[in-house]
């Protein structure tokens, strides 16, 4: 009896000490994250100094090197791991001016990986697309683009976002505008289909027919916001022009004015260059071959500086790693930070890592990924892992209410099939989770737009996420149990009517933009 009592007392004491230790570590993480936050400095260095991080550009490589050096300053081992090659390209000065019927400088940006012009640029008249009944009528009209700059986007009927109309317009006026816009969009899409091409490949047809330039306006449905993607031409300049300037030019052409613009786009083709993931490591002491991975894609499009896609996810993981190195320098499991390249072109960096490091994937205890803007985390799904509630629930118990009181959980959830890098690991059967955040008008105003810049960061929310991530990482490292990978039985896919299947790992594109 005495022996049983002694054992019971020992166990109670041990449990008390563990809970105290856990509480102390959590408090230390919170204190470090609040009182010594490095987020503003990290954001300045990453976004303002390094700039946008388009795969294949010198700026992307510079940012990778910056990340390695930043980790080294904190005493964390880091390296750039090459996973492929990409079309090398560097953005230069873009200047687009209307030169007839009057002179005006336009708000415009060259599209990614587009060939440059000479310093003299290209000057030509603009041409819009007429209505086509079928592909034969398009082929018959196509010679008209020779020597012209082609306008390939629909004229928007309004430059005001819907919420602005909803606040100020009469209900009848708002509904009328939406009906007219829907009709115009339907007609425009059908007109493109009638050509026999799509919006993705029609620019190549114009280039082949002798056009000397392409102008588009991919409005993001927010004041001043346009989506900036890639060009789709091999020799002629392609630029995106603001909705306001594009609309002015379009109306002039439609009214019969000989409207001319000059495009100067001094980008450089750099040939084929290596592309990387940056990997940082804090070695585990008890289970070094088991891993808790902090995950965020490092690349961006380059209309802005990639602040909320995915600069905020990047600095969240940097800051979480810094805090953990200071507060919890000897984790039981290895903490690995993955800053993935070329997520924007199809999760290429993370899927390459999964393909190249099966031993790490096999040892994943948990992965936490952040990639949808500057907002605080409010959603967490079990990603289809049957027992995710058990271990994520235990870890969340240690998180103070301040950082979890808005989080809605879904268990077991459904496995991610794309969207961000956690899906690369989920497909391989590793428990990987998305820390999904509040919108802050992400889709309209910052996602892949020219407005995705430092000033859109809400640092209080990012601080929340860094502290949350650090605590979850600590708990996952300390958990005496290895996480279960048992998968839930998936339901019927409403689109196909068939039983759901677990996603399969995608094949990464390791030679990008070189076709």
MARVOGU-784169 format. One record per residue (C-alpha): residue in one letter; x, z, y. Coordinates in steps of 0.1 Angstrom, whole numbers, padded with zeros to 4 digits, always signed. Layout:
REM MARVOGU-784169
aXZY;...
END
This chain:
REM MARVOGU-784169
x+0000+0000+0000;x+0028+0009+0024;x+0045-0024+0016;x+0013-0043+0024;x+0009-0025+0057;x+0045-0032+0067;x+0041-0069+0059;x+0008-0070+0078;x+0024-0053+0108;x+0053-0078+0106;x+0030-0108+0106;x+0010-0094+0135;x+0042-0088+0155;x+0055-0122+0147;x+0022-0139+0157;x+0022-0118+0189;x+0058-0128+0197;x+0050-0165+0190;x+0019-0164+0213;x+0039-0147+0240;x+0067-0172+0236;x+0043-0201+0238;x+0026-0186+0268;x+0060-0181+0285;x+0071-0217+0278;x+0038-0231+0291;x+0041-0211+0323;x+0076-0222+0327;x+0067-0258+0323;x+0039-0254+0349;x+0062-0236+0373;x+0089-0262+0370;x+0065-0291+0374;x+0049-0276+0405;x+0078-0260+0423;x+0106-0284+0415;x+0087-0317+0411;x+0109-0349+0413;x+0080-0373+0412;x+0081-0385+0449;x+0118-0391+0447;x+0115-0409+0413;x+0087-0431+0427;x+0107-0440+0458;x+0137-0450+0437;x+0118-0469+0411;x+0092-0487+0432;x+0108-0490+0467;x+0144-0494+0458;x+0144-0512+0425;x+0111-0530+0432;x+0088-0549+0408;x+0100-0551+0372;x+0091-0586+0359;x+0107-0592+0326;x+0137-0615+0328;x+0145-0606+0364;x+0176-0588+0378;x+0153-0562+0392;x+0141-0553+0357;x+0177-0549+0345;x+0185-0528+0376;x+0156-0505+0369;x+0167-0501+0332;x+0202-0491+0344;x+0186-0467+0369;x+0166-0450+0342;x+0196-0445+0320;x+0216-0430+0349;x+0187-0408+0359;x+0185-0393+0324;x+0223-0388+0323;x+0221-0368+0355;x+0197-0345+0337;x+0219-0342+0307;x+0197-0364+0285;x+0212-0392+0264;x+0197-0426+0271;x+0205-0462+0265;x+0192-0497+0269;x+0184-0513+0236;x+0181-0551+0235;x+0152-0564+0216;x+0151-0601+0227;x+0157-0626+0254;x+0136-0640+0282;x+0135-0667+0308;x+0157-0654+0336;x+0142-0657+0371;x+0146-0642+0405;x+0120-0642+0432;x+0132-0655+0466;x+0116-0658+0500;x+0082-0673+0499;x+0069-0688+0532;x+0037-0709+0533;x+0024-0724+0566;x-0005-0745+0576;x+0010-0773+0597;x-0021-0795+0603;x-0047-0795+0619;x-0031-0765+0636;x-0002-0742+0629;x-0005-0708+0612;x+0015-0687+0588;x-0004-0679+0556;x-0005-0648+0534;x+0009-0663+0502;x+0031-0654+0471;x+0049-0676+0447;x+0037-0671+0411;x+0061-0657+0385;x+0088-0678+0367;x+0079-0707+0390;x+0107-0732+0399;x+0119-0729+0435;x+0118-0755+0462;x+0147-0766+0485;x+0151-0747+0517;x+0132-0776+0534;x+0103-0769+0511;x+0073-0792+0503;x+0049-0804+0529;x+0017-0823+0518;x-0020-0826+0523;x-0044-0804+0503;x-0070-0817+0479;x-0099-0799+0462;x-0116-0806+0429;x-0148-0827+0429;x-0176-0824+0403;x-0168-0839+0369;x-0194-0850+0344;x-0169-0852+0316;x-0132-0856+0307;x-0133-0894+0314;x-0144-0888+0349;x-0116-0863+0353;x-0090-0888+0340;x-0104-0914+0364;x-0100-0891+0394;x-0067-0876+0384;x-0044-0901+0401;x-0058-0888+0435;x-0036-0858+0432;x-0003-0878+0434;x+0017-0865+0464;x-0009-0838+0471;x-0011-0800+0468;x-0041-0792+0446;x-0064-0763+0453;x-0074-0749+0419;x-0096-0719+0427;x-0133-0716+0436;x-0142-0710+0472;x-0155-0674+0473;x-0188-0670+0491;x-0178-0635+0504;x-0145-0616+0509;x-0163-0583+0509;x-0163-0561+0477;x-0197-0553+0461;x-0196-0517+0472;x-0193-0528+0508;x-0224-0550+0504;x-0243-0522+0486;x-0236-0498+0514;x-0245-0519+0544;x-0266-0549+0533;x-0303-0550+0527;x-0312-0550+0490;x-0326-0585+0493;x-0295-0598+0510;x-0272-0582+0484;x-0292-0596+0455;x-0293-0630+0472;x-0255-0630+0476;x-0250-0620+0439;x-0273-0647+0427;x-0256-0674+0447;x-0222-0662+0436;x-0231-0661+0400;x-0245-0696+0403;x-0213-0709+0420;x-0191-0692+0393;x-0211-0707+0365;x-0209-0742+0380;x-0172-0738+0386;x-0165-0727+0350;x-0185-0756+0336;x-0167-0781+0359;x-0133-0769+0346;x-0146-0772+0310;x-0159-0808+0318;x-0123-0818+0325;x-0113-0811+0289;x-0088-0784+0301;x-0089-0747+0308;x-0078-0727+0339;x-0046-0719+0319;x-0034-0754+0312;x-0050-0776+0339;x-0021-0771+0363;x+0002-0789+0339;x-0021-0819+0340;x-0019-0820+0378;x+0019-0817+0377;x+0021-0846+0352;x-0002-0867+0374;x+0022-0864+0404;x+0009-0834+0424;x+0036-0818+0445;x+0022-0783+0445;x-0005-0759+0433;x-0024-0733+0454;x-0047-0708+0440;x-0065-0676+0451;x-0072-0652+0423;x-0093-0627+0442;x-0095-0592+0427;x-0128-0583+0443;x-0113-0558+0467;x-0103-0561+0504;x-0069-0579+0505;x-0063-0577+0468;x-0053-0608+0447;x-0041-0609+0411;x-0005-0623+0408;x+0004-0638+0374;x+0025-0667+0362;x+0026-0703+0375;x+0020-0727+0346;x+0041-0754+0361;x+0077-0765+0352;x+0088-0784+0384;x+0064-0780+0413;x+0057-0749+0433;x+0026-0728+0426;x+0015-0701+0450;x-0013-0677+0454;x-0029-0675+0489;x-0051-0647+0502;x-0088-0651+0499;x-0091-0653+0537;x-0065-0680+0542;x-0075-0699+0511;x-0111-0700+0522;x-0101-0713+0557;x-0081-0741+0541;x-0108-0750+0516;x-0134-0753+0543;x-0112-0775+0564;x-0106-0799+0535;x-0143-0799+0526;x-0151-0808+0563;x-0128-0839+0561;x-0098-0825+0579;x-0064-0838+0568;x-0052-0803+0561;x-0015-0800+0554;x+0006-0770+0544;x+0043-0764+0539;x+0056-0744+0509;x+0090-0729+0509;x+0097-0709+0477;x+0134-0700+0472;x+0133-0686+0437;x+0161-0690+0412;x+0162-0700+0375;x+0188-0677+0358;x+0187-0693+0324;x+0182-0671+0293;x+0188-0633+0298;x+0187-0603+0275;x+0157-0580+0277;x+0156-0543+0268;x+0138-0510+0261;x+0152-0479+0277;x+0153-0451+0251;x+0161-0415+0260;x+0166-0387+0234;x+0165-0349+0233;x+0177-0341+0197;x+0156-0319+0174;x+0171-0287+0160;x+0150-0281+0129;x+0133-0315+0122;x+0157-0341+0138;x+0141-0369+0118;x+0106-0362+0131;x+0097-0374+0166;x+0074-0367+0195;x+0075-0398+0216;x+0067-0400+0254;x+0056-0436+0260;x+0051-0458+0290;x+0057-0495+0296;x+0085-0501+0321;x+0078-0537+0332;x+0052-0549+0357;x+0039-0580+0374;x+0056-0586+0407;x+0029-0592+0434;x+0034-0556+0444;x+0060-0531+0431;x+0042-0521+0399;x+0033-0486+0413;x+0002-0478+0392;x+0009-0503+0365;x+0030-0487+0352;x+0052-0469+0377;x+0030-0438+0375;x+0032-0438+0337;x+0069-0442+0339;x+0076-0414+0363;x+0051-0392+0343;x+0073-0395+0312;x+0106-0392+0332;x+0093-0360+0348;x+0080-0346+0316;x+0113-0352+0299;x+0132-0336+0329;x+0110-0305+0327;x+0113-0302+0289;x+0151-0305+0291;x+0153-0276+0315;x+0126-0254+0300;x+0128-0263+0263;x+0163-0278+0258;x+0164-0273+0220;x+0131-0287+0206;x+0124-0283+0169;x+0116-0320+0166;x+0134-0348+0184;x+0118-0358+0217;x+0122-0396+0223;x+0111-0413+0255;x+0103-0450+0252;x+0103-0472+0284;x+0091-0504+0269;x+0098-0539+0282;x+0074-0569+0283;x+0042-0549+0277;x+0024-0573+0301;x+0031-0603+0279;x+0018-0587+0247;x+0034-0553+0239;x+0066-0571+0230;x+0090-0542+0237;x+0071-0516+0218;x+0062-0539+0189;x+0099-0549+0186;x+0108-0512+0184;x+0082-0506+0157;x+0096-0536+0138;x+0132-0526+0142;x+0129-0488+0136;x+0106-0481+0107;x+0124-0449+0100;x+0114-0435+0134;x+0079-0448+0130;x+0077-0430+0097;x+0088-0398+0113;x+0065-0398+0143;x+0047-0365+0148;x+0028-0378+0178;x+0031-0403+0206;x+0016-0398+0241;x+0012-0430+0262;x+0001-0433+0298;x-0007-0466+0314;x-0039-0470+0334;x-0032-0460+0369;x-0024-0430+0391;x-0054-0408+0381;x-0054-0375+0362;x-0060-0377+0325;x-0097-0375+0316;x-0100-0391+0282;x-0083-0386+0248;x-0093-0404+0216;x-0082-0396+0181;x-0075-0433+0176;x-0092-0433+0142;x-0070-0406+0126;x-0093-0385+0106;x-0077-0351+0113;x-0066-0358+0148;x-0091-0331+0160;x-0072-0305+0141;x-0038-0309+0156;x-0047-0323+0190;x-0072-0295+0193;x-0046-0268+0185;x-0022-0283+0211;x-0048-0285+0238;x-0056-0249+0233;x-0023-0240+0249;x-0029-0262+0279;x-0043-0242+0310;x-0078-0251+0320;x-0065-0267+0353;x-0050-0296+0333;x-0076-0301+0306;x-0110-0292+0321;x-0119-0328+0328;x-0107-0343+0295;x-0133-0357+0273;x-0122-0361+0237;x-0135-0385+0210;x-0127-0377+0174;x-0118-0394+0152;x-0123-0424+0175;x-0113-0459+0168;x-0078-0474+0165;x-0065-0491+0196;x-0059-0528+0191;x-0041-0537+0223;x-0042-0527+0259;x-0010-0507+0259;x+0020-0497+0238;x+0004-0469+0218;x-0014-0497+0199;x+0019-0509+0185;x+0024-0476+0168;x-0013-0471+0157;x-0012-0504+0139;x+0019-0491+0120;x-0001-0460+0110;x+0017-0436+0134;x-0005-0410+0153;x-0002-0424+0188;x-0026-0415+0216;x-0035-0428+0251;x-0037-0404+0279;x-0064-0423+0298;x-0069-0415+0334;x-0094-0417+0363;x-0097-0452+0378;x-0090-0448+0415;x-0103-0484+0418;x-0075-0494+0395;x-0090-0527+0382;x-0100-0541+0416;x-0072-0529+0439;x-0040-0522+0420;x-0041-0537+0385;x-0017-0567+0386;x-0023-0571+0424;x-0003-0575+0455;x-0014-0541+0466;x+0001-0521+0437;x+0026-0502+0458;x+0039-0467+0463;x+0012-0457+0489;x-0015-0460+0461;x+0001-0432+0441;x-0019-0399+0440;x+0010-0375+0434;x-0012-0344+0427;x-0028-0363+0398;x+0005-0376+0385;x+0019-0340+0386;x-0011-0329+0366;x-0003-0356+0340;x+0034-0348+0338;x+0027-0311+0332;x+0000-0319+0306;x+0023-0343+0288;x+0052-0318+0287;x+0029-0290+0273;x+0015-0313+0246;x+0050-0324+0237;x+0062-0289+0234;x+0032-0279+0212;x+0037-0310+0190;x+0074-0301+0186;x+0066-0265+0177;x+0037-0271+0153;x+0048-0259+0118;x+0027-0287+0102;x+0034-0324+0101;x+0005-0343+0115;x-0018-0361+0091;x-0020-0399+0091;x-0052-0401+0071;x-0074-0428+0085;x-0111-0425+0091;x-0135-0449+0075;x-0143-0475+0102;x-0178-0486+0108;x-0194-0520+0111;x-0179-0542+0138;x-0209-0551+0161;x-0194-0585+0169;x-0186-0597+0134;x-0211-0576+0115;x-0183-0568+0090;x-0168-0535+0081;x-0140-0525+0105;x-0104-0529+0094;x-0074-0511+0107;x-0053-0533+0130;x-0021-0549+0117;x+0012-0548+0135;x+0016-0577+0158;x+0047-0600+0157;x+0067-0596+0189;x+0077-0625+0211;x+0114-0622+0212;x+0122-0654+0231;x+0099-0654+0261;x+0093-0682+0285;x+0118-0705+0269;x+0095-0732+0254;
END
